[in-house]
Amino acid sequence: MAVSGAPLWLLWLIAFLLAGIPLFFLFILGLKILVGRLKSIGTPAKLVLLGLWLLALIGAAVIGIQQATHRAFDGEQVITETLSISANDTLYLAMQANPNYSSSIYRSSDFKIKYDDNDEKVLYSSDVRLIVKPTKDSLAKLEVVKSAEGKDYKEARERAQNIVYNTNFSRNELLLNSFFTSATKYKYRDQEVKVTLYLPEGASLVADDNTSSFHRNTDYWGDILISGDEEKVLKITEDAAICEDCPVEEWETESEDEWDEDGDFNARINSGDEEVNIQINRRGVTVDKKPVDKEQENLENEEL
C-alpha cells in the first residue's frame, strides 16, 4: 500500500489510464494521417475515455494530497541510557541481527514485510544510523532517537514510539540491533532510528567490522568513528578517536640532490608602478620587487 493508504492495484490503474488514454488518441490520430478513410471511434467512446481520464486525474490529485498531508509532521521519541564506561575503560561495540528476519548485517533504507515469532506481519528495516561522539561527562551515554512522520504531530510521535528497537550492554560490550520493526498498522512513514554513543575522553573503543555501513556519516553528524577504523583500539580525545597503536604512515620525500631542476618556476608580474619577479626552486621561494622605469617602458612601446 502507498503512504496514502491506497492499494497498489489502484495506483497502477490510475497510472495506466493517465498515460494510456492520451497515447491511444495519439495512435488513432497517427492512423488517420496514414489512412485517410479511417473511421472515427465515435463520440460516445471519446466521451467515455475522456471521462475515465478525468477521473484518473482527480484520483491522482487526491492521492497526491494525501501523500503530502500524511507526511507533513515529524515526531520522535528519545531514550537515554547511562553506560558504566569511564575514562581508561574499553568498550567493545558491535551490531547484531535476528536470524528470523535476516542474517545480513548491513544498513539499508528499504522496508520489507516480515513475520515475527508470533507469525504476525511486521514492518522491517535496517535504516539505523550509528554516531560516536566524545563527551566530558565521567560516564558513557547511549541515546536512541526513534523518528517517524504523520499527518499531525500526535500521530507522528505515536508512530515513532511504536518502533521496536533493542540494545544490550553487558561487561564492557555493547550490542546494537542492526534493524528495527513496527506493526504494519502504522504503515511506512519514513521511520528511522538514530543511535548516538557518547564516550568520555580517555576511554577506548573497539568497533566490530559489522558496524561499518551504519556509521558512514558526513561531517554534518559529528561522528568521530571514521570508516576503516573498525577492529582497532581507538582512544577517545576531545574531538577525535585516535589509534595509538597503529603504524605511522611515512611519506616519501625528495632530497635536495633529487630536485628536478626542470620543475623550477619563474614569473614576472608588472603592476604598473613596480615589477615583481617570482622564482620557485629547490632553494625555496624568491620574490624580487623593483620600480618600473616609465621612460624605458615608453621607449619599448614606441619601438613596438
C-alpha positions as a LaTeX table, in Angstrom:
\begin{tabular}{lrrr}
\hline
Residue & $x$ (\AA) & $y$ (\AA) & $z$ (\AA) \\
\hline
Met1 & 0.00 & 0.00 & 0.00 \\
Ala2 & 1.11 & 3.54 & $-0.65$ \\
Val3 & 1.73 & 6.15 & 2.02 \\
Ser4 & $-1.78$ & 7.48 & 1.41 \\
Gly5 & $-3.27$ & 4.06 & 2.14 \\
Ala6 & $-4.38$ & 3.45 & $-1.46$ \\
Pro7 & $-3.93$ & $-0.15$ & $-2.66$ \\
Leu8 & $-1.18$ & $-0.78$ & $-5.15$ \\
Trp9 & $-3.54$ & $-2.06$ & $-7.87$ \\
Leu10 & $-5.44$ & 1.25 & $-7.78$ \\
Leu11 & $-2.22$ & 3.22 & $-8.25$ \\
Trp12 & $-1.28$ & 1.06 & $-11.24$ \\
Leu13 & $-4.76$ & 1.52 & $-12.73$ \\
Ile14 & $-4.65$ & 5.32 & $-12.35$ \\
Ala15 & $-1.18$ & 5.46 & $-13.88$ \\
Phe16 & $-2.32$ & 3.26 & $-16.78$ \\
Leu17 & $-5.33$ & 5.47 & $-17.52$ \\
Leu18 & $-3.39$ & 8.73 & $-17.25$ \\
Ala19 & $-0.70$ & 7.55 & $-19.65$ \\
Gly20 & $-2.64$ & 5.07 & $-21.80$ \\
Ile21 & $-5.61$ & 7.18 & $-22.91$ \\
Pro22 & $-3.57$ & 10.08 & $-24.37$ \\
Leu23 & $-1.30$ & 7.57 & $-26.10$ \\
Phe24 & $-4.37$ & 5.83 & $-27.54$ \\
Phe25 & $-5.67$ & 9.10 & $-29.02$ \\
Leu26 & $-2.23$ & 9.85 & $-30.48$ \\
Phe27 & $-2.21$ & 6.38 & $-32.02$ \\
Ile28 & $-5.63$ & 6.95 & $-33.61$ \\
Leu29 & $-4.52$ & 10.35 & $-34.89$ \\
Gly30 & $-1.43$ & 8.79 & $-36.48$ \\
Leu31 & $-3.54$ & 6.16 & $-38.19$ \\
Lys32 & $-5.85$ & 8.85 & $-39.58$ \\
Ile33 & $-2.85$ & 10.66 & $-41.04$ \\
Leu34 & $-1.60$ & 7.45 & $-42.67$ \\
Val35 & $-5.04$ & 6.11 & $-43.66$ \\
Gly36 & $-7.25$ & 8.94 & $-44.85$ \\
Arg37 & $-10.52$ & 6.98 & $-44.85$ \\
Leu38 & $-10.17$ & 5.55 & $-41.31$ \\
Lys39 & $-13.49$ & 5.71 & $-39.47$ \\
Ser40 & $-13.76$ & 7.57 & $-36.17$ \\
Ile41 & $-14.20$ & 5.60 & $-32.93$ \\
Gly42 & $-17.35$ & 7.61 & $-32.30$ \\
Thr43 & $-18.30$ & 10.42 & $-29.98$ \\
Pro44 & $-19.65$ & 8.17 & $-27.16$ \\
Ala45 & $-16.35$ & 6.27 & $-26.98$ \\
Lys46 & $-14.39$ & 9.53 & $-26.94$ \\
Leu47 & $-16.52$ & 10.89 & $-24.12$ \\
Val48 & $-16.16$ & 7.69 & $-22.09$ \\
Leu49 & $-12.38$ & 7.73 & $-22.47$ \\
Leu50 & $-12.24$ & 11.43 & $-21.62$ \\
Gly51 & $-14.36$ & 10.81 & $-18.53$ \\
Leu52 & $-12.11$ & 7.95 & $-17.41$ \\
Trp53 & $-9.03$ & 10.12 & $-17.91$ \\
Leu54 & $-10.54$ & 12.98 & $-15.87$ \\
Leu55 & $-11.48$ & 10.56 & $-13.06$ \\
Ala56 & $-7.93$ & 9.17 & $-13.06$ \\
Leu57 & $-6.54$ & 12.72 & $-12.92$ \\
Ile58 & $-8.80$ & 13.62 & $-9.97$ \\
Gly59 & $-7.85$ & 10.37 & $-8.23$ \\
Ala60 & $-4.14$ & 11.07 & $-8.71$ \\
Ala61 & $-4.59$ & 14.59 & $-7.29$ \\
Val62 & $-6.43$ & 13.27 & $-4.22$ \\
Ile63 & $-3.79$ & 10.61 & $-3.57$ \\
Gly64 & $-1.03$ & 13.18 & $-4.04$ \\
Ile65 & $-2.63$ & 15.48 & $-1.46$ \\
Gln66 & $-2.98$ & 12.56 & 0.96 \\
Gln67 & 0.65 & 11.65 & 0.40 \\
Ala68 & 1.70 & 15.17 & 1.36 \\
Thr69 & $-0.60$ & 15.58 & 4.37 \\
His70 & 0.25 & 12.16 & 5.84 \\
Arg71 & 3.94 & 13.17 & 6.00 \\
Ala72 & 3.56 & 16.81 & 6.97 \\
Phe73 & 4.79 & 16.46 & 10.56 \\
Asp74 & 7.80 & 14.81 & 12.20 \\
Gly75 & 7.68 & 13.08 & 15.56 \\
Glu76 & 10.31 & 11.37 & 17.64 \\
Gln77 & 10.99 & 9.56 & 20.89 \\
Val78 & 14.34 & 9.90 & 22.67 \\
Ile79 & 15.59 & 7.16 & 25.00 \\
Thr80 & 18.78 & 7.74 & 27.01 \\
Glu81 & 20.79 & 5.13 & 28.90 \\
Thr82 & 23.91 & 5.62 & 31.04 \\
Leu83 & 26.69 & 3.07 & 30.48 \\
Ser84 & 29.23 & 2.15 & 33.14 \\
Ile85 & 32.16 & 3.11 & 30.92 \\
Ser86 & 34.52 & 5.76 & 32.26 \\
Ala87 & 37.93 & 7.12 & 31.27 \\
Asn88 & 40.60 & 4.36 & 30.81 \\
Asp89 & 37.86 & 1.75 & 30.19 \\
Thr90 & 37.49 & $-0.06$ & 26.86 \\
Leu91 & 34.13 & $-0.53$ & 25.16 \\
Tyr92 & 33.52 & $-3.22$ & 22.54 \\
Leu93 & 30.85 & $-2.22$ & 20.04 \\
Ala94 & 29.05 & $-4.48$ & 17.56 \\
Met95 & 25.77 & $-4.83$ & 15.66 \\
Gln96 & 23.54 & $-7.89$ & 15.97 \\
Ala97 & 20.90 & $-9.34$ & 13.67 \\
Asn98 & 17.86 & $-11.55$ & 14.16 \\
Pro99 & 18.08 & $-14.70$ & 12.01 \\
Asn100 & 14.27 & $-14.89$ & 11.96 \\
Tyr101 & 14.23 & $-11.67$ & 9.95 \\
Ser102 & 17.60 & $-11.62$ & 8.18 \\
Ser103 & 21.13 & $-12.87$ & 8.78 \\
Ser104 & 22.58 & $-9.91$ & 6.88 \\
Ile105 & 24.03 & $-7.03$ & 8.90 \\
Tyr106 & 24.04 & $-4.05$ & 6.56 \\
Arg107 & 22.34 & $-0.67$ & 6.59 \\
Ser108 & 19.57 & $-0.07$ & 4.07 \\
Ser109 & 16.68 & 2.38 & 3.81 \\
Asp110 & 14.37 & $-0.26$ & 2.31 \\
Phe111 & 11.29 & $-1.50$ & 4.16 \\
Lys112 & 10.12 & $-5.10$ & 3.99 \\
Ile113 & 7.27 & $-7.18$ & 5.34 \\
Lys114 & 8.45 & $-9.91$ & 7.74 \\
Tyr115 & 6.83 & $-12.30$ & 10.20 \\
Asp116 & 7.69 & $-12.16$ & 13.90 \\
Asp117 & 7.86 & $-15.00$ & 16.43 \\
Asn118 & 4.06 & $-14.91$ & 16.75 \\
Asp119 & 3.69 & $-15.34$ & 12.99 \\
Glu120 & 2.32 & $-11.80$ & 12.62 \\
Lys121 & 3.28 & $-9.35$ & 9.90 \\
Val122 & 5.66 & $-6.54$ & 10.86 \\
Leu123 & 7.46 & $-3.76$ & 9.03 \\
Tyr124 & 11.20 & $-4.48$ & 8.97 \\
Ser125 & 14.02 & $-2.05$ & 8.18 \\
Ser126 & 17.75 & $-1.75$ & 8.80 \\
Asp127 & 17.79 & 2.05 & 8.46 \\
Val128 & 19.81 & 2.54 & 11.64 \\
Arg129 & 22.33 & 5.37 & 11.84 \\
Leu130 & 25.26 & 5.00 & 14.28 \\
Ile131 & 27.17 & 8.04 & 15.56 \\
Val132 & 30.05 & 8.14 & 18.04 \\
Lys133 & 30.82 & 11.39 & 19.85 \\
Pro134 & 33.13 & 12.40 & 22.73 \\
Thr135 & 31.80 & 13.78 & 25.99 \\
Lys136 & 33.30 & 15.46 & 29.02 \\
Asp137 & 30.98 & 13.53 & 31.33 \\
Ser138 & 32.53 & 10.91 & 33.57 \\
Leu139 & 30.36 & 8.07 & 32.20 \\
Ala140 & 29.36 & 6.99 & 28.71 \\
Lys141 & 25.83 & 7.55 & 27.47 \\
Leu142 & 23.69 & 5.90 & 24.79 \\
Glu143 & 21.00 & 7.95 & 23.09 \\
Val144 & 18.42 & 6.28 & 20.83 \\
Val145 & 16.20 & 8.56 & 18.75 \\
Lys146 & 13.24 & 6.92 & 17.01 \\
Ser147 & 11.58 & 9.16 & 14.42 \\
Ala148 & 8.64 & 8.95 & 12.01 \\
Glu149 & 6.24 & 11.14 & 10.03 \\
Gly150 & 2.48 & 11.66 & 10.25 \\
Lys151 & $-0.45$ & 13.91 & 9.30 \\
Asp152 & $-0.10$ & 15.67 & 12.67 \\
Tyr153 & 2.45 & 15.78 & 15.48 \\
Lys154 & 0.48 & 13.40 & 17.74 \\
Glu155 & 0.24 & 10.71 & 15.06 \\
Ala156 & 3.91 & 11.08 & 14.11 \\
Arg157 & 5.01 & 10.79 & 17.75 \\
Glu158 & 2.79 & 7.76 & 18.36 \\
Arg159 & 4.23 & 6.06 & 15.29 \\
Ala160 & 7.79 & 6.78 & 16.49 \\
Gln161 & 7.01 & 5.43 & 19.97 \\
Asn162 & 5.83 & 2.15 & 18.46 \\
Ile163 & 9.12 & 1.45 & 16.71 \\
Val164 & 10.67 & $-1.63$ & 18.32 \\
Tyr165 & 14.44 & $-1.32$ & 18.73 \\
Asn166 & 16.65 & $-3.04$ & 21.29 \\
Thr167 & 20.20 & $-2.71$ & 22.63 \\
Asn168 & 22.17 & $-4.84$ & 25.07 \\
Phe169 & 25.04 & $-3.70$ & 27.30 \\
Ser170 & 26.98 & $-6.19$ & 29.44 \\
Arg171 & 30.57 & $-6.37$ & 30.70 \\
Asn172 & 32.00 & $-3.58$ & 28.54 \\
Glu173 & 30.27 & $-4.95$ & 25.44 \\
Leu174 & 27.52 & $-3.01$ & 23.69 \\
Leu175 & 25.36 & $-4.81$ & 21.14 \\
Leu176 & 23.07 & $-2.76$ & 18.94 \\
Asn177 & 20.29 & $-4.19$ & 16.81 \\
Ser178 & 21.05 & $-3.74$ & 13.13 \\
Phe179 & 17.30 & $-3.43$ & 12.46 \\
Phe180 & 14.01 & $-2.25$ & 13.88 \\
Thr181 & 10.41 & $-3.35$ & 13.43 \\
Ser182 & 6.97 & $-1.78$ & 13.63 \\
Ala183 & 3.41 & $-3.07$ & 13.44 \\
Thr184 & 2.02 & $-2.98$ & 9.91 \\
Lys185 & $-0.97$ & $-0.88$ & 11.05 \\
Tyr186 & 1.37 & 2.09 & 11.41 \\
Lys187 & 2.39 & 1.75 & 7.75 \\
Tyr188 & 5.54 & 3.18 & 6.22 \\
Arg189 & 6.11 & 6.81 & 7.18 \\
Asp190 & 9.87 & 7.22 & 6.81 \\
Gln191 & 10.63 & 5.57 & 10.16 \\
Glu192 & 14.28 & 5.75 & 11.21 \\
Val193 & 16.46 & 5.04 & 14.24 \\
Lys194 & 19.50 & 7.13 & 15.16 \\
Val195 & 21.87 & 5.77 & 17.80 \\
Thr196 & 24.43 & 8.16 & 19.31 \\
Leu197 & 27.13 & 6.78 & 21.59 \\
Tyr198 & 28.83 & 9.34 & 23.84 \\
Leu199 & 32.18 & 8.18 & 25.21 \\
Pro200 & 34.18 & 10.05 & 27.89 \\
Glu201 & 37.56 & 11.43 & 26.93 \\
Gly202 & 40.29 & 8.92 & 27.75 \\
Ala203 & 38.12 & 5.85 & 27.14 \\
Ser204 & 38.92 & 3.36 & 24.37 \\
Leu205 & 36.65 & 1.95 & 21.70 \\
Val206 & 36.87 & $-1.21$ & 19.60 \\
Ala207 & 34.20 & $-1.29$ & 16.89 \\
Asp208 & 33.36 & $-4.52$ & 15.10 \\
Asp209 & 33.66 & $-4.75$ & 11.31 \\
Asn210 & 29.89 & $-5.14$ & 11.01 \\
Thr211 & 29.37 & $-1.53$ & 12.21 \\
Ser212 & 30.99 & $-0.12$ & 9.07 \\
Ser213 & 27.87 & 0.54 & 6.95 \\
Phe214 & 25.97 & 2.02 & 9.88 \\
His215 & 28.37 & 4.89 & 10.65 \\
Arg216 & 29.18 & 6.13 & 7.16 \\
Asn217 & 28.26 & 9.68 & 8.06 \\
Thr218 & 29.16 & 13.07 & 6.66 \\
Asp219 & 30.82 & 15.79 & 8.73 \\
Tyr220 & 27.37 & 17.17 & 9.49 \\
Trp221 & 26.75 & 14.41 & 12.05 \\
Gly222 & 29.98 & 15.00 & 14.00 \\
Asp223 & 30.87 & 11.31 & 14.01 \\
Ile224 & 34.44 & 10.64 & 15.22 \\
Leu225 & 34.38 & 6.95 & 14.23 \\
Ile226 & 35.91 & 7.01 & 10.76 \\
Ser227 & 35.17 & 4.30 & 8.21 \\
Gly228 & 38.15 & 1.93 & 8.12 \\
Asp229 & 38.95 & 2.25 & 11.84 \\
Glu230 & 36.94 & $-0.83$ & 12.75 \\
Glu231 & 38.75 & $-3.59$ & 14.72 \\
Lys232 & 41.26 & $-1.00$ & 16.03 \\
Val233 & 41.75 & 0.21 & 19.58 \\
Leu234 & 40.73 & 3.87 & 19.39 \\
Lys235 & 41.49 & 6.40 & 22.12 \\
Ile236 & 38.76 & 9.00 & 22.60 \\
Thr237 & 40.05 & 12.57 & 22.67 \\
Glu238 & 38.34 & 15.94 & 22.75 \\
Asp239 & 37.37 & 15.83 & 19.07 \\
Ala240 & 38.61 & 12.54 & 17.58 \\
Ala241 & 39.12 & 8.82 & 18.01 \\
Ile242 & 42.85 & 8.12 & 17.62 \\
Cys243 & 44.50 & 4.78 & 17.01 \\
Glu244 & 47.62 & 4.97 & 19.17 \\
Asp245 & 48.99 & 1.53 & 18.29 \\
Cys246 & 48.63 & 1.86 & 14.52 \\
Pro247 & 51.85 & 2.22 & 12.47 \\
Val248 & 52.59 & 5.74 & 11.28 \\
Glu249 & 52.42 & 6.17 & 7.53 \\
Glu250 & 55.64 & 7.62 & 6.12 \\
Trp251 & 55.62 & 9.84 & 3.07 \\
Glu252 & 58.45 & 9.57 & 0.59 \\
Thr253 & 60.27 & 12.89 & 0.25 \\
Glu254 & 62.84 & 14.00 & $-2.26$ \\
Ser255 & 66.22 & 15.24 & $-1.09$ \\
Glu256 & 67.84 & 18.38 & $-2.48$ \\
Asp257 & 70.02 & 16.27 & $-4.78$ \\
Glu258 & 66.88 & 14.68 & $-6.30$ \\
Trp259 & 65.17 & 18.01 & $-7.03$ \\
Asp260 & 64.02 & 18.26 & $-10.62$ \\
Glu261 & 65.66 & 21.39 & $-11.98$ \\
Asp262 & 63.22 & 21.35 & $-14.89$ \\
Gly263 & 60.46 & 21.94 & $-12.37$ \\
Asp264 & 61.69 & 25.46 & $-11.47$ \\
Phe265 & 59.00 & 28.13 & $-11.67$ \\
Asn266 & 59.67 & 31.71 & $-12.83$ \\
Ala267 & 57.15 & 34.50 & $-13.26$ \\
Arg268 & 57.21 & 38.26 & $-13.81$ \\
Ile269 & 54.25 & 40.48 & $-12.86$ \\
Asn270 & 54.04 & 44.10 & $-13.94$ \\
Ser271 & 51.52 & 46.04 & $-11.82$ \\
Gly272 & 52.21 & 49.40 & $-13.47$ \\
Asp273 & 54.29 & 51.06 & $-10.78$ \\
Glu274 & 56.53 & 48.12 & $-9.95$ \\
Glu275 & 57.72 & 44.85 & $-11.40$ \\
Val276 & 57.64 & 41.65 & $-9.31$ \\
Asn277 & 59.81 & 38.65 & $-10.20$ \\
Ile278 & 58.91 & 35.34 & $-8.52$ \\
Gln279 & 61.20 & 32.31 & $-8.62$ \\
Ile280 & 60.44 & 28.93 & $-7.01$ \\
Asn281 & 63.09 & 26.20 & $-6.97$ \\
Arg282 & 64.74 & 23.70 & $-4.62$ \\
Arg283 & 66.25 & 26.53 & $-2.58$ \\
Gly284 & 62.84 & 27.97 & $-1.82$ \\
Val285 & 60.80 & 30.97 & $-2.95$ \\
Thr286 & 62.44 & 34.22 & $-4.07$ \\
Val287 & 60.44 & 37.41 & $-4.58$ \\
Asp288 & 62.18 & 40.47 & $-6.09$ \\
Lys289 & 60.42 & 43.83 & $-6.42$ \\
Lys290 & 61.71 & 46.89 & $-8.30$ \\
Pro291 & 60.09 & 50.07 & $-9.60$ \\
Val292 & 59.25 & 50.33 & $-13.27$ \\
Asp293 & 61.24 & 52.80 & $-15.38$ \\
Lys294 & 58.45 & 54.74 & $-17.14$ \\
Glu295 & 60.76 & 56.29 & $-19.77$ \\
Gln296 & 62.23 & 52.92 & $-20.69$ \\
Glu297 & 58.75 & 51.40 & $-20.89$ \\
Asn298 & 57.58 & 54.19 & $-23.21$ \\
Leu299 & 60.61 & 53.67 & $-25.48$ \\
Glu300 & 59.87 & 49.95 & $-25.70$ \\
Asn301 & 56.24 & 50.65 & $-26.57$ \\
Glu302 & 57.32 & 53.13 & $-29.33$ \\
Glu303 & 59.66 & 50.53 & $-30.80$ \\
Leu304 & 56.76 & 48.05 & $-30.90$ \\
\hline
\end{tabular}
